[in-house]
Amino acid sequence: MMNRKTFMAQLVVGILGAPRLHAQPADRVPRIGMLASTTGPNPAGTVNYENLLAALRDLGWVDGKNLIVETRFAGPNPQRQREVAAEFKALPVALIVATGTTAIRSARDGAPGLPVVMINAGDPVGAGFVASLARPGSDLTGTSAAGEEVLAKQIELLSAAVPHVKRIGVLMNSANPANGFFFDAMALRAKKLGLWLERIEVGSPGELEGAIERARGGALVVVGDPMFVAQRGRIIEQTIRLQVPAMFGARFYAVEGGLMSYLSSDIWHWRKAAGFIDKILKGAKPAELAVEQPTEFALVINLRTAKALGITMPQSLLLRADEVIQ
């Protein structure tokens, strides 16, 4: 028969060996760093962030329980972004999530050796982030914005909406290293359509009005960039005031008053990012995780804005649209 001393000893061993049901200590919970290219939360960024957290929850990662998400609003300045990346590395975090080519480059340069999950990278191969989409071979992986055919399609669709226009400006942030890729892809299609493409670069939000003025009398493509997302209200207002038909690279531009948009869904990119985070936290190497590109794209047309610009959208284009805002 077991004596009391033996029973108590076995009871203690059993308790110590039992699964722990309470939360892990904070120092054992993995941290990830969110490098935001804005100076504070904005509606588009908040929606994307919520989609990321929802996708992480689907994979078993809950912020504040078994994962800590550190968010820093670095703004559009590359130097400040690099400083924030270095701060993340010192925390330390397991990886950095960055969206857009400029922020991705800042994350890489500011925290060398730390995994970076790219969201919507413009041209990851051309920018030197990865050796190839299939085999990144570096500390970076994630999603790429679009291939050349999608950028060319933006030019084609905008030209179909305003066939009388023969001059199209391409609005770019001068700090974005993917500009050459963007412009070259569009220029090739523009040449085939008999269009003249003009590269219009800005270095700060204060230059936007003058830049859009340069496109007056023609049309405008606004490439994807965090600066333009943050300033989208001003950009949309200016294109309407100056009567400049514009193509944008995200649905929310058209929803908020832009003439039209064509690109993949932001939701797709942010939910895909959760999959990369999950794999890296479980030990996968970014170098071996193929960069993914979207395969579905949506054309959104705002008929209210078309009317304000005096444009009658061709019926053939309206039939191709995935969404028409009346």
C-alpha positions as CSV (number, residue, x, y, z in Angstrom):
1,M,0.0,0.0,0.0
2,M,1.3,3.5,-1.0
3,N,2.4,5.6,1.9
4,R,1.5,9.3,2.2
5,K,5.1,10.5,1.4
6,T,5.2,8.4,-1.9
7,F,1.8,9.6,-2.9
8,M,2.6,13.3,-2.4
9,A,5.9,12.9,-4.4
10,Q,4.1,11.3,-7.3
11,L,1.4,14.0,-7.2
12,V,3.9,16.7,-7.4
13,V,5.6,15.0,-10.4
14,G,2.2,14.6,-12.1
15,I,1.4,18.2,-11.6
16,L,4.7,19.4,-12.9
17,G,4.5,17.1,-15.9
18,A,0.9,18.0,-16.9
19,P,0.2,20.2,-19.9
20,R,0.2,23.9,-19.1
21,L,-3.1,25.5,-20.0
22,H,-2.3,29.1,-19.2
23,A,-0.7,31.5,-21.6
24,Q,3.0,31.3,-22.5
25,P,5.3,33.8,-20.7
26,A,5.6,36.9,-22.8
27,D,9.3,36.3,-23.5
28,R,8.5,33.0,-25.1
29,V,5.7,34.3,-27.4
30,P,7.0,35.0,-30.9
31,R,6.9,38.6,-32.0
32,I,6.6,39.9,-35.6
33,G,7.1,43.5,-36.7
34,M,4.7,45.4,-38.9
35,L,6.5,48.2,-40.8
36,A,3.8,50.6,-41.8
37,S,4.7,53.3,-44.4
38,T,2.1,55.8,-43.0
39,T,2.4,58.2,-40.1
40,G,-0.6,56.6,-38.4
41,P,-3.6,54.3,-39.0
42,N,-5.7,54.9,-42.1
43,P,-8.9,53.2,-43.3
44,A,-7.3,51.2,-46.0
45,G,-4.4,50.1,-43.8
46,T,-6.7,49.2,-41.0
47,V,-8.8,46.9,-43.2
48,N,-5.7,45.2,-44.5
49,Y,-4.3,44.7,-41.0
50,E,-7.6,43.2,-39.8
51,N,-7.5,40.8,-42.8
52,L,-4.0,39.7,-41.8
53,L,-4.9,39.1,-38.2
54,A,-8.0,37.1,-39.3
55,A,-5.9,34.9,-41.6
56,L,-3.4,34.4,-38.8
57,R,-6.2,33.4,-36.4
58,D,-7.3,30.8,-39.0
59,L,-3.8,29.4,-38.8
60,G,-3.9,29.3,-35.0
61,W,-2.0,32.5,-34.3
62,V,-3.8,34.9,-32.0
63,D,-2.3,38.3,-31.4
64,G,-1.9,38.9,-27.6
65,K,-2.0,35.2,-26.8
66,N,0.5,33.0,-28.7
67,L,1.8,35.9,-30.9
68,I,2.7,39.5,-30.4
69,V,2.3,41.9,-33.4
70,E,4.4,45.0,-33.0
71,T,3.3,47.8,-35.3
72,R,5.4,50.9,-36.0
73,F,4.2,53.8,-38.2
74,A,7.4,54.9,-39.9
75,G,5.9,57.1,-42.6
76,P,7.2,57.2,-46.2
77,N,10.8,58.3,-45.4
78,P,13.2,55.4,-46.2
79,Q,15.7,56.5,-43.5
80,R,13.1,56.4,-40.8
81,Q,11.8,53.0,-42.1
82,R,15.4,51.6,-41.9
83,E,15.6,52.9,-38.3
84,V,12.3,51.2,-37.4
85,A,13.6,48.0,-39.0
86,A,16.7,48.2,-36.8
87,E,14.5,48.7,-33.7
88,F,12.5,45.6,-34.6
89,K,15.7,43.5,-34.9
90,A,16.8,44.8,-31.4
91,L,13.5,43.8,-29.8
92,P,13.9,41.1,-31.2
93,V,11.2,40.1,-33.6
94,A,11.1,36.8,-35.6
95,L,10.4,38.6,-38.9
96,I,9.3,41.9,-40.4
97,V,6.2,42.4,-42.6
98,A,6.6,45.2,-45.1
99,T,4.3,46.3,-48.0
100,G,5.5,48.1,-51.1
101,T,9.0,48.1,-52.6
102,T,10.4,51.1,-50.7
103,A,9.4,49.7,-47.3
104,I,10.6,46.2,-48.2
105,R,14.0,47.5,-49.2
106,S,14.2,49.5,-45.9
107,A,13.3,46.4,-43.9
108,R,16.0,44.4,-45.6
109,D,18.7,47.1,-45.3
110,G,17.7,48.1,-41.7
111,A,17.6,44.6,-40.3
112,P,20.0,42.5,-42.4
113,G,19.7,38.7,-41.8
114,L,16.1,39.0,-40.4
115,P,13.3,37.4,-42.5
116,V,11.1,39.8,-44.3
117,V,7.6,38.9,-45.6
118,M,6.9,41.1,-48.6
119,I,3.4,42.3,-49.4
120,N,2.7,43.6,-52.9
121,A,6.4,43.9,-54.0
122,G,6.5,45.7,-57.3
123,D,9.4,43.8,-59.0
124,P,11.2,41.6,-56.4
125,V,13.6,40.2,-58.9
126,G,14.5,43.5,-60.6
127,A,14.8,45.2,-57.2
128,G,17.3,42.5,-56.1
129,F,15.2,41.2,-53.3
130,V,15.1,37.6,-54.6
131,A,17.0,35.6,-57.1
132,S,13.8,34.3,-58.7
133,L,10.2,34.0,-57.7
134,A,10.4,30.2,-57.5
135,R,13.6,30.1,-55.4
136,P,14.1,33.5,-53.6
137,G,17.5,32.4,-52.2
138,S,17.4,35.2,-49.6
139,D,15.8,36.3,-46.4
140,L,12.9,37.8,-48.3
141,T,9.7,36.1,-49.6
142,G,6.0,36.9,-49.9
143,T,3.7,38.3,-52.6
144,S,4.5,40.2,-55.7
145,A,2.1,42.9,-57.0
146,A,1.7,41.9,-60.6
147,G,3.4,40.8,-63.8
148,E,4.1,43.0,-66.8
149,E,0.8,41.9,-68.5
150,V,-1.3,43.4,-65.7
151,L,0.4,46.7,-65.8
152,A,0.0,46.7,-69.6
153,K,-3.7,45.9,-69.1
154,Q,-4.1,49.1,-67.1
155,I,-3.0,51.1,-70.1
156,E,-5.2,49.2,-72.4
157,L,-8.4,49.6,-70.2
158,L,-7.8,53.3,-69.7
159,S,-7.3,53.8,-73.4
160,A,-10.5,51.9,-74.1
161,A,-12.4,54.3,-71.7
162,V,-11.0,57.4,-73.3
163,P,-10.1,56.4,-76.9
164,H,-9.6,60.0,-78.0
165,V,-6.8,60.5,-75.5
166,K,-3.3,59.8,-76.9
167,R,-1.1,61.0,-74.0
168,I,-1.0,59.2,-70.7
169,G,1.0,60.3,-67.7
170,V,2.3,57.7,-65.1
171,L,2.4,59.1,-61.6
172,M,5.2,57.6,-59.6
173,N,7.0,58.1,-56.2
174,S,10.5,59.0,-57.2
175,A,11.8,56.9,-54.2
176,N,10.2,53.7,-55.5
177,P,12.9,51.5,-57.0
178,A,10.2,49.5,-59.0
179,N,9.4,52.6,-61.2
180,G,11.5,51.3,-64.1
181,F,9.7,48.0,-64.1
182,F,6.3,49.7,-63.9
183,F,7.0,52.2,-66.7
184,D,8.7,49.8,-69.1
185,A,5.8,47.3,-68.9
186,M,3.3,50.0,-69.6
187,A,5.3,51.7,-72.3
188,L,5.5,48.5,-74.4
189,R,1.7,48.3,-74.6
190,A,1.3,52.0,-75.0
191,K,3.6,51.9,-78.1
192,K,1.5,49.2,-79.7
193,L,-1.7,51.3,-79.0
194,G,-0.1,54.4,-80.5
195,L,0.0,56.2,-77.2
196,W,2.6,58.5,-75.8
197,L,3.5,57.7,-72.2
198,E,5.0,60.4,-69.9
199,R,6.8,59.5,-66.7
200,I,5.7,61.9,-63.9
201,E,7.6,61.5,-60.6
202,V,7.0,63.2,-57.3
203,G,9.2,63.2,-54.2
204,S,6.7,64.4,-51.6
205,P,2.9,64.9,-51.2
206,G,3.4,68.7,-51.8
207,E,4.3,68.0,-55.4
208,L,1.1,66.1,-56.2
209,E,-1.0,69.0,-57.5
210,G,1.6,70.1,-59.9
211,A,2.2,66.6,-61.1
212,I,-1.4,66.0,-61.9
213,E,-1.6,69.3,-63.6
214,R,1.0,68.0,-66.0
215,A,-1.4,65.3,-67.1
216,R,-4.2,67.8,-67.9
217,G,-5.5,67.3,-71.5
218,G,-4.5,63.6,-71.3
219,A,-5.1,60.7,-68.9
220,L,-3.2,59.4,-65.9
221,V,-2.2,56.0,-64.3
222,V,-1.4,56.2,-60.6
223,V,0.9,53.3,-59.7
224,G,0.7,51.5,-56.4
225,D,2.7,53.3,-53.7
226,P,2.1,53.9,-49.9
227,M,2.4,57.7,-50.4
228,F,-0.4,57.7,-53.0
229,V,-2.6,55.5,-50.8
230,A,-2.2,58.0,-47.9
231,Q,-2.9,60.9,-50.2
232,R,-5.6,59.3,-52.3
233,G,-8.3,61.8,-51.3
234,R,-6.2,64.7,-52.7
235,I,-5.3,62.7,-55.8
236,I,-8.9,61.7,-56.6
237,E,-10.1,65.3,-56.0
238,Q,-7.4,66.8,-58.3
239,T,-8.1,64.4,-61.1
240,I,-11.8,65.3,-61.1
241,R,-11.2,69.0,-60.7
242,L,-8.6,69.1,-63.5
243,Q,-10.7,66.7,-65.7
244,V,-8.0,64.1,-65.9
245,P,-9.3,60.5,-66.4
246,A,-7.3,58.2,-64.1
247,M,-6.6,54.5,-63.7
248,F,-5.7,53.3,-60.2
249,G,-4.3,50.1,-58.8
250,A,-6.7,49.3,-56.0
251,R,-10.4,49.0,-55.6
252,F,-10.8,51.5,-52.8
253,Y,-9.6,54.3,-55.1
254,A,-12.6,53.7,-57.4
255,V,-15.0,53.2,-54.5
256,E,-13.8,56.6,-53.1
257,G,-14.3,58.5,-56.3
258,G,-11.5,57.5,-58.7
259,L,-12.6,56.8,-62.3
260,M,-11.5,53.2,-62.5
261,S,-9.2,50.6,-61.0
262,Y,-7.6,47.4,-62.1
263,L,-5.4,45.1,-60.1
264,S,-5.6,42.2,-57.7
265,S,-7.4,42.3,-54.4
266,D,-5.5,43.7,-51.3
267,I,-7.3,41.0,-49.3
268,W,-5.5,38.3,-51.3
269,H,-2.1,39.8,-50.6
270,W,-2.6,40.2,-46.8
271,R,-4.2,36.8,-46.3
272,K,-1.4,35.2,-48.3
273,A,1.1,37.0,-46.1
274,A,-0.3,35.2,-43.1
275,G,0.7,31.9,-44.7
276,F,4.3,33.0,-45.1
277,I,4.4,34.2,-41.5
278,D,3.0,30.9,-40.3
279,K,5.6,28.9,-42.2
280,I,8.5,31.0,-41.1
281,L,7.5,30.9,-37.4
282,K,7.4,27.2,-37.7
283,G,10.9,27.0,-39.0
284,A,10.7,27.4,-42.8
285,K,13.4,29.4,-44.5
286,P,12.3,32.3,-46.6
287,A,14.9,31.4,-49.2
288,E,13.0,28.2,-50.0
289,L,9.4,29.7,-50.0
290,A,8.4,30.7,-53.5
291,V,7.1,34.3,-54.0
292,E,3.4,34.2,-55.0
293,Q,1.6,36.3,-57.6
294,P,-2.1,36.9,-57.8
295,T,-4.0,35.2,-60.6
296,E,-7.3,37.0,-60.3
297,F,-7.8,40.7,-61.1
298,A,-10.8,43.0,-60.9
299,L,-11.9,46.0,-63.0
300,V,-14.0,48.5,-61.1
301,I,-15.6,51.5,-62.9
302,N,-17.1,54.5,-61.1
303,L,-19.9,55.9,-63.4
304,R,-20.6,58.9,-61.1
305,T,-17.0,60.0,-61.7
306,A,-17.2,59.2,-65.4
307,K,-20.3,61.5,-65.6
308,A,-18.4,64.3,-63.7
309,L,-15.5,64.0,-66.3
310,G,-17.9,64.0,-69.2
311,I,-17.0,60.4,-70.2
312,T,-19.5,58.0,-71.7
313,M,-18.1,54.6,-70.9
314,P,-18.2,52.1,-73.8
315,Q,-20.8,49.4,-73.2
316,S,-18.1,46.8,-74.1
317,L,-16.0,48.0,-71.2
318,L,-18.9,48.1,-68.8
319,L,-19.7,44.4,-69.7
320,R,-16.1,43.5,-68.8
321,A,-16.2,45.3,-65.4
322,D,-16.3,43.2,-62.3
323,E,-18.0,46.1,-60.4
324,V,-19.8,49.2,-61.6
325,I,-20.4,52.0,-59.1
326,Q,-23.5,53.9,-60.1
